[in-house]
Amino acid sequence: MDQQLRPSGIQLHSRSRELELSYPDGANYRLSCEFLRVHSPSAEVKGHGPGQEVLQSGKLDVAITAIRPVGNYALQLVFDDGHDTGLYSWDYLHQLCTRQAELWQTYLDRMQAAGASRDPSVQVVKLEL
């Protein structure tokens, strides 16, 4: 594993619900808990193969309640909605950091196409007349 992909600092900002990752090259990123939750590398979110992804809606207010190191290669993030099965490898976290804008826009486009909401208190019903 490239040591440049391993964060030199990890800080959870509970109030703003953001995970801050600092890297040895001086790069610094902040990822929202919502972003991390909807991009979980778990089978529950990613599925077991291409085309099996499950769109995550209603995660606007989700928070991280625990961060657990997994060996020397990943983090397990525990979310307050009970989700805790995704292992975020250093490589995957770095990809989320560097592709954040693109990945977020793709997620928002998928939500709009599905008529879904980020807000858990909003239930969207699609009527086809």
C-alpha positions in Angstrom: 0.0 0.0 0.0 1.2 3.5 -0.9 1.9 5.3 2.4 0.7 8.5 0.8 -2.8 7.1 0.8 -2.8 6.5 4.5 -4.0 9.6 6.4 -1.6 11.2 8.8 -4.5 12.6 10.8 -8.2 11.6 11.3 -10.5 13.9 13.2 -14.3 13.5 13.7 -16.1 16.9 14.0 -19.3 15.8 15.8 -21.1 19.2 15.6 -20.7 19.6 11.9 -20.9 15.8 11.3 -17.7 15.7 9.2 -14.7 13.5 9.2 -11.5 15.3 8.5 -8.6 13.5 6.9 -5.1 14.9 6.6 -2.4 13.4 4.4 1.4 13.4 4.5 1.5 15.6 1.4 -0.3 18.3 3.2 -3.7 17.7 1.6 -6.7 18.0 3.9 -10.3 16.9 3.2 -13.6 17.0 5.1 -16.2 14.4 4.2 -19.7 14.7 5.6 -21.1 11.7 7.6 -23.9 11.6 5.0 -21.5 11.4 2.1 -19.5 8.6 3.9 -22.7 6.7 4.8 -24.2 6.8 1.2 -20.9 5.7 -0.2 -20.3 2.9 2.3 -18.2 0.1 0.7 -20.5 -2.5 2.4 -22.5 -5.1 0.4 -25.7 -3.5 1.8 -24.9 -0.4 -0.2 -22.6 -1.6 -3.0 -24.4 -4.9 -3.6 -22.5 -8.0 -4.6 -21.7 -6.9 -8.1 -22.2 -4.1 -10.7 -25.7 -2.9 -11.0 -26.7 -4.2 -7.6 -26.1 -0.9 -5.8 -28.8 0.2 -3.3 -29.6 3.9 -3.3 -29.4 5.2 0.2 -32.0 7.9 1.0 -32.9 9.7 4.2 -29.3 10.0 5.4 -29.2 13.8 5.7 -28.8 13.8 9.5 -26.8 10.6 10.0 -23.8 10.8 12.3 -20.7 8.7 13.0 -20.7 7.4 16.6 -17.5 5.4 16.5 -14.4 4.9 14.4 -12.5 1.6 14.7 -9.2 0.9 13.1 -9.1 -2.4 11.1 -5.6 -3.8 11.1 -3.2 -1.4 9.3 -5.3 -0.9 6.2 -8.8 0.5 7.0 -11.4 2.1 9.2 -14.8 0.7 10.3 -17.2 3.6 10.7 -20.2 3.1 13.0 -23.2 5.3 12.1 -26.1 6.2 14.4 -28.6 4.6 12.0 -27.0 1.2 13.0 -24.9 0.8 9.8 -21.4 -0.5 10.7 -20.5 -3.1 8.0 -18.4 -1.0 5.6 -14.7 -1.2 5.8 -13.2 1.9 4.4 -9.7 1.0 3.2 -7.1 3.8 3.0 -7.3 3.7 -0.8 -11.1 3.9 -0.8 -11.1 6.8 1.6 -8.5 8.7 -0.5 -10.7 8.1 -3.6 -13.7 9.5 -1.7 -11.6 12.6 -0.8 -10.2 13.3 -4.3 -13.5 12.5 -6.2 -15.9 14.0 -3.6 -17.5 16.6 -5.9 -18.1 14.1 -8.8 -19.4 11.3 -6.5 -21.7 13.7 -4.7 -23.2 15.0 -7.9 -23.7 11.5 -9.2 -25.5 10.6 -5.9 -27.7 13.7 -6.1 -28.6 12.9 -9.7 -29.5 9.4 -8.8 -31.7 10.6 -5.9 -33.5 13.0 -8.2 -34.1 10.4 -10.8 -35.5 8.0 -8.2 -37.7 10.8 -6.7 -36.0 10.1 -3.3 -35.1 12.5 -0.5 -32.0 13.0 1.6 -34.3 14.1 4.5 -35.5 11.2 6.6 -38.7 13.1 7.6 -39.8 13.5 4.0 -41.5 10.6 2.3 -41.6 10.9 -1.5 -44.3 9.2 -3.3 -44.2 9.0 -7.1 -47.6 8.9 -8.8 -47.8 7.9 -12.4 -51.1 9.0 -13.9 
